[in-house]
């Protein structure tokens, strides 16, 4: 079953399009690259999750992660509070594992 989609249109000045076309960037390539860049930006701005951004880009999670890496965009971008919470969760898990192991 196909995923329902929404189509939207954007306008590019003709002289800009002709310049892009001269570089080999035709409509299909421009549309694809635009979605990649839009997805990357929405991910960077925390508008979309990694999974949703990958879907917007038309890539698998692994492909999108590699795309982010090639564009120097961190895949994991936690602020200080989020990072502290992650370390706290790891400490709790380690303590529980020690208890379960009888240490």
QUIUR-V898491 format. One record per backbone hydrogen bond with DSSP energy under -0.5 kcal/mol. CO is the residue of the C=O (numbers start at 1). NH is the residue of the N-H. If there is no record, write none. Layout:
[[CO NH] [CO NH]]
This chain:
[[13 17] [14 18] [15 19] [16 20] [17 21] [18 22] [19 23] [20 23] [20 25] [21 24] [24 26] [26 30] [27 31] [28 32] [29 33] [30 34] [31 35] [32 36] [33 37] [34 38] [35 39] [36 40] [37 41] [38 42] [39 43] [40 44] [41 45] [42 47] [42 48] [43 46] [49 53] [50 54] [51 55] [52 56] [53 57] [54 58] [54 59] [55 58] [60 64] [61 65] [62 66] [63 67] [64 68] [65 69] [66 70] [67 71] [68 73] [69 72] [72 74] [75 77] [79 83] [80 84] [81 85] [82 86] [83 87] [84 88] [85 89] [86 90] [87 91] [88 92] [89 93] [90 94] [91 95] [92 96] [93 97] [94 98] [95 99] [96 100] [97 101] [98 102] [98 103] [99 102]]
